[in-house]
Amino acid sequence: MSFSITVKQQLFDLSSPRVMGILNATPDSFFSGSRMQTEKEIAQRANQIVEEGGTMIDVGAFSTRPGADQVSQEEEIIRLRRALAVVRKEQPDAVISVDTFRPEVAQMCVEEYGADIINDVSDGGLTGIANVPLKPEPGELPQMFHTVARLGVPYILMSVQPTLRDVLLGFARKVSQLRTLGVKDIILDPGFCFGKTVEDNYLLLNEMEKMQVLDLPTLVGVSRKSMIYKTVGGDADTALNGTTVLHTIALMKGANILRVHDVKEAVEVITLFNRTMSATTP
């Protein structure tokens, strides 16, 4: 399905799948190769993402892996200010997504550094880090919904629900809430490895094309995740081959954005996928 979102007051085409490169300004993200803390490391990573064909840079400063240490809002802001200043200097035209579940942090990133997209892994305020409830007030819309509506930026809504049925029901309800507030550009992330068993993840991937009923673009984040190495062995450092396989399946199931650690390899997957889909009999 063909989609576009509005970024920098221009249409950003998603009719061909895009690669979002991960830049973690953290000391403890689950894949050591994605941890960038010094200004030099951040600059090198931002440039690498773009040079290898990524068109979106996802900057995060709070590891959401299970068991990760809590990071205060103040520390998250310090890390993001340092990272975003460097990324904006090195790649001023890049589409920058910020990975945060805190409304105040999202506001700072958009207003001070022109962040283009908010990537919220909290399932609309349901959790903070993985599987840790935030306990929003009953009956109230998540504060993040009000914030992205006011900021007018695209919003990535991720699910921590375990089954496709629950994912779809949750998305339908929350998309309706976002539309009521005036949020125009919504991207759905089914949330692989968030609130799900290994079996849940594969059942969801196998049926992911059914998410198209919501008529919204889909982001898939499976890069080097535990659903791979808990199935074939190894760890995050050895999970690139499995990542490539799952990226291929995700594209066949309708993914519009791949959020990845390994940009070059993901771009190659998309190139080969597009070539296959466009092949015709002479």
Phi and psi restraints in degrees (value plus and minus 20) as a CYANA .aco file:
   2 SER   PHI    -115.4   -75.4
   2 SER   PSI     112.4   152.4
   3 PHE   PHI    -158.1  -118.1
   3 PHE   PSI     142.3   182.3
   4 SER   PHI    -166.3  -126.3
   4 SER   PSI     134.2   174.2
   5 ILE   PHI    -146.8  -106.8
   5 ILE   PSI     140.9   180.9
   6 THR   PHI    -115.0   -75.0
   6 THR   PSI      98.3   138.3
   7 VAL   PHI    -150.2  -110.2
   7 VAL   PSI     109.3   149.3
   8 LYS   PHI      34.5    74.5
   8 LYS   PSI      18.0    58.0
   9 GLN   PHI      42.9    82.9
   9 GLN   PSI       1.8    41.8
  10 GLN   PHI    -152.2  -112.2
  10 GLN   PSI     134.3   174.3
  11 LEU   PHI     -93.2   -53.2
  11 LEU   PSI     111.8   151.8
  12 PHE   PHI    -130.3   -90.3
  12 PHE   PSI      91.4   131.4
  13 ASP   PHI     -97.2   -57.2
  13 ASP   PSI     109.5   149.5
  14 LEU   PHI    -136.1   -96.1
  14 LEU   PSI      -2.7    37.3
  15 SER   PHI     -86.1   -46.1
  15 SER   PSI     -49.9    -9.9
  16 SER   PHI    -127.8   -87.8
  16 SER   PSI     115.6   155.6
  17 PRO   PHI     -75.8   -35.8
  17 PRO   PSI     125.8   165.8
  18 ARG   PHI    -133.3   -93.3
  18 ARG   PSI     136.4   176.4
  19 VAL   PHI    -129.6   -89.6
  19 VAL   PSI     106.7   146.7
  20 MET   PHI    -126.2   -86.2
  20 MET   PSI      94.1   134.1
  21 GLY   PHI    -105.4   -65.4
  21 GLY   PSI     119.6   159.6
  22 ILE   PHI    -108.8   -68.8
  22 ILE   PSI     110.8   150.8
  23 LEU   PHI    -148.7  -108.7
  23 LEU   PSI      85.4   125.4
  24 ASN   PHI    -119.5   -79.5
  24 ASN   PSI      93.1   133.1
  25 ALA   PHI    -109.2   -69.2
  25 ALA   PSI      37.3    77.3
  26 THR   PHI    -157.1  -117.1
  26 THR   PSI     138.1   178.1
  27 PRO   PHI    -114.2   -74.2
  27 PRO   PSI     -21.4    18.6
  28 ASP   PHI    -159.0  -119.0
  28 ASP   PSI      -0.5    39.5
  29 SER   PHI     -82.6   -42.6
  29 SER   PSI     133.5   173.5
  30 PHE   PHI     -84.4   -44.4
  30 PHE   PSI     -47.6    -7.6
  31 PHE   PHI    -125.0   -85.0
  31 PHE   PSI      94.8   134.8
  32 SER   PHI     -80.5   -40.5
  32 SER   PSI     -49.8    -9.8
  33 GLY   PHI     -88.9   -48.9
  33 GLY   PSI     -30.2     9.8
  34 SER   PHI    -121.1   -81.1
  34 SER   PSI     -21.2    18.8
  35 ARG   PHI    -103.6   -63.6
  35 ARG   PSI      97.9   137.9
  36 MET   PHI    -148.1  -108.1
  36 MET   PSI      97.7   137.7
  37 GLN   PHI    -139.4   -99.4
  37 GLN   PSI     -57.6   -17.6
  38 THR   PHI    -101.6   -61.6
  38 THR   PSI     139.9   179.9
  39 GLU   PHI     -80.4   -40.4
  39 GLU   PSI     -56.9   -16.9
  40 LYS   PHI     -84.2   -44.2
  40 LYS   PSI     -65.3   -25.3
  41 GLU   PHI     -83.2   -43.2
  41 GLU   PSI     -61.2   -21.2
  42 ILE   PHI     -84.1   -44.1
  42 ILE   PSI     -64.1   -24.1
  43 ALA   PHI     -81.9   -41.9
  43 ALA   PSI     -65.3   -25.3
  44 GLN   PHI     -82.3   -42.3
  44 GLN   PSI     -60.5   -20.5
  45 ARG   PHI     -89.4   -49.4
  45 ARG   PSI     -63.0   -23.0
  46 ALA   PHI     -79.6   -39.6
  46 ALA   PSI     -64.5   -24.5
  47 ASN   PHI     -87.0   -47.0
  47 ASN   PSI     -58.9   -18.9
  48 GLN   PHI     -81.6   -41.6
  48 GLN   PSI     -64.5   -24.5
  49 ILE   PHI     -76.7   -36.7
  49 ILE   PSI     -67.6   -27.6
  50 VAL   PHI     -90.4   -50.4
  50 VAL   PSI     -62.9   -22.9
  51 GLU   PHI     -82.8   -42.8
  51 GLU   PSI     -51.0   -11.0
  52 GLU   PHI    -108.7   -68.7
  52 GLU   PSI     -18.1    21.9
  53 GLY   PHI      87.4   127.4
  53 GLY   PSI     -17.6    22.4
  54 GLY   PHI     -92.5   -52.5
  54 GLY   PSI     121.4   161.4
  55 THR   PHI    -132.4   -92.4
  55 THR   PSI     -20.5    19.5
  56 MET   PHI    -158.7  -118.7
  56 MET   PSI     120.7   160.7
  57 ILE   PHI    -138.3   -98.3
  57 ILE   PSI     100.1   140.1
  58 ASP   PHI    -121.0   -81.0
  58 ASP   PSI      90.7   130.7
  59 VAL   PHI    -121.6   -81.6
  59 VAL   PSI     104.7   144.7
  60 GLY   PHI    -148.8  -108.8
  60 GLY   PSI     131.7   171.7
  61 ALA   PHI    -154.6  -114.6
  61 ALA   PSI      -2.1    37.9
  62 PHE   PHI    -166.8  -126.8
  62 PHE   PSI      88.3   128.3
  63 SER   PHI     -86.0   -46.0
  63 SER   PSI     109.2   149.2
  64 THR   PHI    -122.9   -82.9
  64 THR   PSI      -7.5    32.5
  65 ARG   PHI     -88.2   -48.2
  65 ARG   PSI     129.6   169.6
  66 PRO   PHI     -76.6   -36.6
  66 PRO   PSI     112.7   152.7
  67 GLY   PHI      66.7   106.7
  67 GLY   PSI     -20.7    19.3
  68 ALA   PHI     -86.3   -46.3
  68 ALA   PSI     131.9   171.9
  69 ASP   PHI     -90.0   -50.0
  69 ASP   PSI     122.4   162.4
  70 GLN   PHI     -85.2   -45.2
  70 GLN   PSI     122.5   162.5
  71 VAL   PHI    -139.9   -99.9
  71 VAL   PSI     109.8   149.8
  72 SER   PHI     -86.2   -46.2
  72 SER   PSI     138.0   178.0
  73 GLN   PHI     -80.8   -40.8
  73 GLN   PSI     -58.2   -18.2
  74 GLU   PHI     -82.4   -42.4
  74 GLU   PSI     -62.8   -22.8
  75 GLU   PHI     -89.0   -49.0
  75 GLU   PSI     -59.5   -19.5
  76 GLU   PHI     -80.5   -40.5
  76 GLU   PSI     -62.3   -22.3
  77 ILE   PHI     -85.4   -45.4
  77 ILE   PSI     -62.2   -22.2
  78 ILE   PHI     -79.1   -39.1
  78 ILE   PSI     -67.0   -27.0
  79 ARG   PHI     -83.3   -43.3
  79 ARG   PSI     -63.4   -23.4
  80 LEU   PHI     -89.8   -49.8
  80 LEU   PSI     -57.7   -17.7
  81 ARG   PHI     -81.1   -41.1
  81 ARG   PSI     -63.3   -23.3
  82 ARG   PHI     -84.0   -44.0
  82 ARG   PSI     -65.9   -25.9
  83 ALA   PHI     -89.0   -49.0
  83 ALA   PSI     -66.0   -26.0
  84 LEU   PHI     -86.7   -46.7
  84 LEU   PSI     -55.2   -15.2
  85 ALA   PHI     -81.1   -41.1
  85 ALA   PSI     -60.8   -20.8
  86 VAL   PHI     -90.8   -50.8
  86 VAL   PSI     -65.9   -25.9
  87 VAL   PHI     -81.8   -41.8
  87 VAL   PSI     -63.1   -23.1
  88 ARG   PHI     -83.5   -43.5
  88 ARG   PSI     -56.7   -16.7
  89 LYS   PHI     -88.6   -48.6
  89 LYS   PSI     -63.5   -23.5
  90 GLU   PHI     -97.1   -57.1
  90 GLU   PSI     -59.8   -19.8
  91 GLN   PHI    -152.8  -112.8
  91 GLN   PSI      52.5    92.5
  92 PRO   PHI     -83.4   -43.4
  92 PRO   PSI     -43.0    -3.0
  93 ASP   PHI    -118.5   -78.5
  93 ASP   PSI     -20.9    19.1
  94 ALA   PHI     -89.8   -49.8
  94 ALA   PSI     129.0   169.0
  95 VAL   PHI    -101.4   -61.4
  95 VAL   PSI      97.1   137.1
  96 ILE   PHI    -127.4   -87.4
  96 ILE   PSI     104.7   144.7
  97 SER   PHI    -125.1   -85.1
  97 SER   PSI     122.8   162.8
  98 VAL   PHI    -136.3   -96.3
  98 VAL   PSI     105.8   145.8
  99 ASP   PHI    -110.2   -70.2
  99 ASP   PSI      79.8   119.8
 100 THR   PHI    -174.0  -134.0
 100 THR   PSI     131.7   171.7
 101 PHE   PHI    -128.9   -88.9
 101 PHE   PSI     -16.7    23.3
 102 ARG   PHI    -120.1   -80.1
 102 ARG   PSI     101.6   141.6
 103 PRO   PHI     -78.4   -38.4
 103 PRO   PSI     -60.8   -20.8
 104 GLU   PHI     -85.5   -45.5
 104 GLU   PSI     -55.5   -15.5
 105 VAL   PHI     -88.6   -48.6
 105 VAL   PSI     -63.6   -23.6
 106 ALA   PHI     -78.1   -38.1
 106 ALA   PSI     -64.3   -24.3
 107 GLN   PHI     -81.6   -41.6
 107 GLN   PSI     -64.7   -24.7
 108 MET   PHI     -79.6   -39.6
 108 MET   PSI     -64.4   -24.4
 109 CYS   PHI     -85.4   -45.4
 109 CYS   PSI     -58.0   -18.0
 110 VAL   PHI     -95.5   -55.5
 110 VAL   PSI     -66.6   -26.6
 111 GLU   PHI     -95.1   -55.1
 111 GLU   PSI     -54.3   -14.3
 112 GLU   PHI    -114.2   -74.2
 112 GLU   PSI     -49.5    -9.5
 113 TYR   PHI    -145.3  -105.3
 113 TYR   PSI     -15.3    24.7
 114 GLY   PHI      45.6    85.6
 114 GLY   PSI      11.6    51.6
 115 ALA   PHI     -74.7   -34.7
 115 ALA   PSI     120.8   160.8
 116 ASP   PHI    -115.1   -75.1
 116 ASP   PSI     -47.9    -7.9
 117 ILE   PHI    -160.8  -120.8
 117 ILE   PSI     123.4   163.4
 118 ILE   PHI    -127.2   -87.2
 118 ILE   PSI     104.6   144.6
 119 ASN   PHI    -128.5   -88.5
 119 ASN   PSI      83.7   123.7
 120 ASP   PHI    -127.1   -87.1
 120 ASP   PSI      91.8   131.8
 121 VAL   PHI    -109.6   -69.6
 121 VAL   PSI      -9.1    30.9
 122 SER   PHI    -110.1   -70.1
 122 SER   PSI     -14.8    25.2
 123 ASP   PHI      37.9    77.9
 123 ASP   PSI      26.9    66.9
 124 GLY   PHI      46.8    86.8
 124 GLY   PSI      19.1    59.1
 125 GLY   PHI      72.4   112.4
 125 GLY   PSI     -13.8    26.2
 126 LEU   PHI     -94.0   -54.0
 126 LEU   PSI     -59.7   -19.7
 127 THR   PHI    -154.1  -114.1
 127 THR   PSI     142.9   182.9
 128 GLY   PHI    -116.4   -76.4
 128 GLY   PSI    -121.0   -81.0
 129 ILE   PHI     -95.0   -55.0
 129 ILE   PSI     151.6   191.6
 130 ALA   PHI     -71.8   -31.8
 130 ALA   PSI     103.3   143.3
 131 ASN   PHI      46.7    86.7
 131 ASN   PSI       0.2    40.2
 132 VAL   PHI    -131.6   -91.6
 132 VAL   PSI      91.2   131.2
 133 PRO   PHI     -89.0   -49.0
 133 PRO   PSI     123.9   163.9
 134 LEU   PHI    -115.7   -75.7
 134 LEU   PSI     -37.8     2.2
 135 LYS   PHI      35.8    75.8
 135 LYS   PSI      44.4    84.4
 136 PRO   PHI     -85.0   -45.0
 136 PRO   PSI     139.1   179.1
 137 GLU   PHI     -82.6   -42.6
 137 GLU   PSI     113.1   153.1
 138 PRO   PHI     -78.2   -38.2
 138 PRO   PSI     114.1   154.1
 139 GLY   PHI      63.2   103.2
 139 GLY   PSI     -28.9    11.1
 140 GLU   PHI    -116.0   -76.0
 140 GLU   PSI     123.4   163.4
 141 LEU   PHI     -91.8   -51.8
 141 LEU   PSI     126.1   166.1
 142 PRO   PHI     -75.9   -35.9
 142 PRO   PSI     119.9   159.9
 143 GLN   PHI     -79.9   -39.9
 143 GLN   PSI     -53.1   -13.1
 144 MET   PHI     -80.7   -40.7
 144 MET   PSI     -54.7   -14.7
 145 PHE   PHI     -81.9   -41.9
 145 PHE   PSI     -65.6   -25.6
 146 HIS   PHI     -83.3   -43.3
 146 HIS   PSI     -57.7   -17.7
 147 THR   PHI     -87.3   -47.3
 147 THR   PSI     -68.6   -28.6
 148 VAL   PHI     -88.1   -48.1
 148 VAL   PSI     -50.1   -10.1
 149 ALA   PHI     -84.5   -44.5
 149 ALA   PSI     -63.3   -23.3
 150 ARG   PHI     -88.3   -48.3
 150 ARG   PSI     -57.6   -17.6
 151 LEU   PHI     -95.0   -55.0
 151 LEU   PSI     -46.5    -6.5
 152 GLY   PHI      51.3    91.3
 152 GLY   PSI      12.7    52.7
 153 VAL   PHI    -132.2   -92.2
 153 VAL   PSI     135.7   175.7
 154 PRO   PHI     -78.7   -38.7
 154 PRO   PSI     130.1   170.1
 155 TYR   PHI    -150.8  -110.8
 155 TYR   PSI     107.1   147.1
 156 ILE   PHI    -116.6   -76.6
 156 ILE   PSI      96.1   136.1
 157 LEU   PHI    -121.6   -81.6
 157 LEU   PSI      96.0   136.0
 158 MET   PHI    -124.4   -84.4
 158 MET   PSI     127.4   167.4
 159 SER   PHI    -124.2   -84.2
 159 SER   PSI     120.9   160.9
 160 VAL   PHI    -129.5   -89.5
 160 VAL   PSI      -5.4    34.6
 161 GLN   PHI     -97.3   -57.3
 161 GLN   PSI     131.8   171.8
 162 PRO   PHI    -104.6   -64.6
 162 PRO   PSI     -46.8    -6.8
 163 THR   PHI    -141.1  -101.1
 163 THR   PSI     139.0   179.0
 164 LEU   PHI     -77.8   -37.8
 164 LEU   PSI     -61.7   -21.7
 165 ARG   PHI     -78.4   -38.4
 165 ARG   PSI     -67.5   -27.5
 166 ASP   PHI     -88.4   -48.4
 166 ASP   PSI     -57.4   -17.4
 167 VAL   PHI     -79.6   -39.6
 167 VAL   PSI     -68.7   -28.7
 168 LEU   PHI     -85.8   -45.8
 168 LEU   PSI     -62.4   -22.4
 169 LEU   PHI     -83.3   -43.3
 169 LEU   PSI     -63.4   -23.4
 170 GLY   PHI     -84.4   -44.4
 170 GLY   PSI     -64.2   -24.2
 171 PHE   PHI     -81.5   -41.5
 171 PHE   PSI     -65.1   -25.1
 172 ALA   PHI     -78.8   -38.8
 172 ALA   PSI     -63.5   -23.5
 173 ARG   PHI     -87.0   -47.0
 173 ARG   PSI     -65.4   -25.4
 174 LYS   PHI     -95.5   -55.5
 174 LYS   PSI     -53.2   -13.2
 175 VAL   PHI     -83.1   -43.1
 175 VAL   PSI     -60.4   -20.4
 176 SER   PHI     -80.8   -40.8
 176 SER   PSI     -61.2   -21.2
 177 GLN   PHI     -84.6   -44.6
 177 GLN   PSI     -62.5   -22.5
 178 LEU   PHI     -84.4   -44.4
 178 LEU   PSI     -61.6   -21.6
 179 ARG   PHI     -83.1   -43.1
 179 ARG   PSI     -58.8   -18.8
 180 THR   PHI     -79.8   -39.8
 180 THR   PSI     -54.1   -14.1
 181 LEU   PHI    -103.2   -63.2
 181 LEU   PSI     -29.2    10.8
 182 GLY   PHI      78.5   118.5
 182 GLY   PSI      -8.0    32.0
 183 VAL   PHI     -94.0   -54.0
 183 VAL   PSI     102.8   142.8
 184 LYS   PHI    -115.7   -75.7
 184 LYS   PSI     -59.3   -19.3
 185 ASP   PHI    -129.5   -89.5
 185 ASP   PSI      89.5   129.5
 186 ILE   PHI    -144.2  -104.2
 186 ILE   PSI     112.3   152.3
 187 ILE   PHI    -137.7   -97.7
 187 ILE   PSI     114.6   154.6
 188 LEU   PHI    -122.8   -82.8
 188 LEU   PSI     112.3   152.3
 189 ASP   PHI    -140.2  -100.2
 189 ASP   PSI      93.8   133.8
 190 PRO   PHI     -85.8   -45.8
 190 PRO   PSI     -32.5     7.5
 191 GLY   PHI      58.4    98.4
 191 GLY   PSI      32.4    72.4
 192 PHE   PHI     -79.8   -39.8
 192 PHE   PSI     111.6   151.6
 193 CYS   PHI      53.3    93.3
 193 CYS   PSI      -5.9    34.1
 194 PHE   PHI    -134.2   -94.2
 194 PHE   PSI      91.7   131.7
 195 GLY   PHI      50.0    90.0
 195 GLY   PSI       0.4    40.4
 196 LYS   PHI    -152.9  -112.9
 196 LYS   PSI     125.7   165.7
 197 THR   PHI     -97.7   -57.7
 197 THR   PSI     150.2   190.2
 198 VAL   PHI     -78.1   -38.1
 198 VAL   PSI     -63.7   -23.7
 199 GLU   PHI     -84.1   -44.1
 199 GLU   PSI     -61.9   -21.9
 200 ASP   PHI     -75.5   -35.5
 200 ASP   PSI     -63.7   -23.7
 201 ASN   PHI     -79.9   -39.9
 201 ASN   PSI     -64.6   -24.6
 202 TYR   PHI     -94.0   -54.0
 202 TYR   PSI     -54.0   -14.0
 203 LEU   PHI     -82.9   -42.9
 203 LEU   PSI     -61.0   -21.0
 204 LEU   PHI     -85.9   -45.9
 204 LEU   PSI     -64.7   -24.7
 205 LEU   PHI     -81.7   -41.7
 205 LEU   PSI     -59.3   -19.3
 206 ASN   PHI     -85.2   -45.2
 206 ASN   PSI     -46.3    -6.3
 207 GLU   PHI    -132.6   -92.6
 207 GLU   PSI      -6.3    33.7
 208 MET   PHI     -82.6   -42.6
 208 MET   PSI     -44.8    -4.8
 209 GLU   PHI     -81.7   -41.7
 209 GLU   PSI     -40.7    -0.7
 210 LYS   PHI     -89.3   -49.3
 210 LYS   PSI     -35.2     4.8
 211 MET   PHI     -86.6   -46.6
 211 MET   PSI     -37.0     3.0
 212 GLN   PHI     -84.4   -44.4
 212 GLN   PSI     -34.7     5.3
 213 VAL   PHI     -81.4   -41.4
 213 VAL   PSI     -43.7    -3.7
 214 LEU   PHI    -103.3   -63.3
 214 LEU   PSI     -29.1    10.9
 215 ASP   PHI      37.3    77.3
 215 ASP   PSI      25.0    65.0
 216 LEU   PHI    -157.3  -117.3
 216 LEU   PSI     131.6   171.6
 217 PRO   PHI     -85.8   -45.8
 217 PRO   PSI     132.2   172.2
 218 THR   PHI    -140.1  -100.1
 218 THR   PSI     114.0   154.0
 219 LEU   PHI    -125.9   -85.9
 219 LEU   PSI     118.0   158.0
 220 VAL   PHI    -140.8  -100.8
 220 VAL   PSI     107.5   147.5
 221 GLY   PHI    -142.0  -102.0
 221 GLY   PSI      71.7   111.7
 222 VAL   PHI    -138.2   -98.2
 222 VAL   PSI     -17.9    22.1
 223 SER   PHI     -77.1   -37.1
 223 SER   PSI      96.2   136.2
 224 ARG   PHI      36.9    76.9
 224 ARG   PSI       5.5    45.5
 225 LYS   PHI    -102.6   -62.6
 225 LYS   PSI     147.8   187.8
 226 SER   PHI     -84.8   -44.8
 226 SER   PSI     -45.1    -5.1
 227 MET   PHI     -81.0   -41.0
 227 MET   PSI     -41.5    -1.5
 228 ILE   PHI    -101.1   -61.1
 228 ILE   PSI     -79.3   -39.3
 229 TYR   PHI     -97.9   -57.9
 229 TYR   PSI     -35.8     4.2
 230 LYS   PHI     -96.2   -56.2
 230 LYS   PSI     -33.8     6.2
 231 THR   PHI    -117.8   -77.8
 231 THR   PSI     -63.2   -23.2
 232 VAL   PHI    -129.7   -89.7
 232 VAL   PSI     -24.0    16.0
 233 GLY   PHI      75.0   115.0
 233 GLY   PSI     153.3   193.3
 234 GLY   PHI      68.0   108.0
 234 GLY   PSI    -169.9  -129.9
 235 ASP   PHI    -171.6  -131.6
 235 ASP   PSI    -189.7  -149.7
 236 ALA   PHI     -79.5   -39.5
 236 ALA   PSI     -54.3   -14.3
 237 ASP   PHI     -87.5   -47.5
 237 ASP   PSI     -43.5    -3.5
 238 THR   PHI    -126.5   -86.5
 238 THR   PSI      -8.3    31.7
 239 ALA   PHI    -117.7   -77.7
 239 ALA   PSI      -3.4    36.6
 240 LEU   PHI     -87.8   -47.8
 240 LEU   PSI     -64.0   -24.0
 241 ASN   PHI     -80.9   -40.9
 241 ASN   PSI     -65.2   -25.2
 242 GLY   PHI     -82.8   -42.8
 242 GLY   PSI     -56.9   -16.9
 243 THR   PHI     -80.0   -40.0
 243 THR   PSI     -64.3   -24.3
 244 THR   PHI     -81.7   -41.7
 244 THR   PSI     -60.4   -20.4
 245 VAL   PHI     -82.5   -42.5
 245 VAL   PSI     -67.5   -27.5
 246 LEU   PHI     -88.8   -48.8
 246 LEU   PSI     -52.9   -12.9
 247 HIS   PHI     -81.2   -41.2
 247 HIS   PSI     -61.3   -21.3
 248 THR   PHI     -81.7   -41.7
 248 THR   PSI     -64.9   -24.9
 249 ILE   PHI     -83.6   -43.6
 249 ILE   PSI     -62.8   -22.8
 250 ALA   PHI     -80.0   -40.0
 250 ALA   PSI     -60.7   -20.7
 251 LEU   PHI     -84.6   -44.6
 251 LEU   PSI     -60.0   -20.0
 252 MET   PHI     -85.1   -45.1
 252 MET   PSI     -45.4    -5.4
 253 LYS   PHI    -112.2   -72.2
 253 LYS   PSI     -18.4    21.6
 254 GLY   PHI      87.4   127.4
 254 GLY   PSI      -8.2    31.8
 255 ALA   PHI     -82.2   -42.2
 255 ALA   PSI     118.4   158.4
 256 ASN   PHI    -123.0   -83.0
 256 ASN   PSI     -45.6    -5.6
 257 ILE   PHI    -155.5  -115.5
 257 ILE   PSI     112.9   152.9
 258 LEU   PHI    -127.4   -87.4
 258 LEU   PSI     101.0   141.0
 259 ARG   PHI    -114.8   -74.8
 259 ARG   PSI      96.4   136.4
 260 VAL   PHI    -158.1  -118.1
 260 VAL   PSI     138.4   178.4
 261 HIS   PHI    -108.0   -68.0
 261 HIS   PSI     -56.9   -16.9
 262 ASP   PHI    -126.1   -86.1
 262 ASP   PSI      72.6   112.6
 263 VAL   PHI     -89.5   -49.5
 263 VAL   PSI     -69.1   -29.1
 264 LYS   PHI     -75.1   -35.1
 264 LYS   PSI     -66.5   -26.5
 265 GLU   PHI     -85.9   -45.9
 265 GLU   PSI     -59.0   -19.0
 266 ALA   PHI     -87.6   -47.6
 266 ALA   PSI     -58.1   -18.1
 267 VAL   PHI     -82.8   -42.8
 267 VAL   PSI     -59.7   -19.7
 268 GLU   PHI     -84.4   -44.4
 268 GLU   PSI     -59.6   -19.6
 269 VAL   PHI     -79.3   -39.3
 269 VAL   PSI     -66.1   -26.1
 270 ILE   PHI     -84.5   -44.5
 270 ILE   PSI     -61.4   -21.4
 271 THR   PHI     -79.7   -39.7
 271 THR   PSI     -66.2   -26.2
 272 LEU   PHI     -89.3   -49.3
 272 LEU   PSI     -57.8   -17.8
 273 PHE   PHI     -82.2   -42.2
 273 PHE   PSI     -68.2   -28.2
 274 ASN   PHI     -82.2   -42.2
 274 ASN   PSI     -59.1   -19.1
 275 ARG   PHI     -83.1   -43.1
 275 ARG   PSI     -61.4   -21.4
 276 THR   PHI     -86.4   -46.4
 276 THR   PSI     -64.7   -24.7
 277 MET   PHI     -87.4   -47.4
 277 MET   PSI     -45.5    -5.5
 278 SER   PHI    -115.1   -75.1
 278 SER   PSI     -23.3    16.7
 279 ALA   PHI     -88.5   -48.5
 279 ALA   PSI     118.1   158.1
 280 THR   PHI    -152.3  -112.3
 280 THR   PSI     134.5   174.5
 281 THR   PHI     -97.4   -57.4
 281 THR   PSI     107.3   147.3
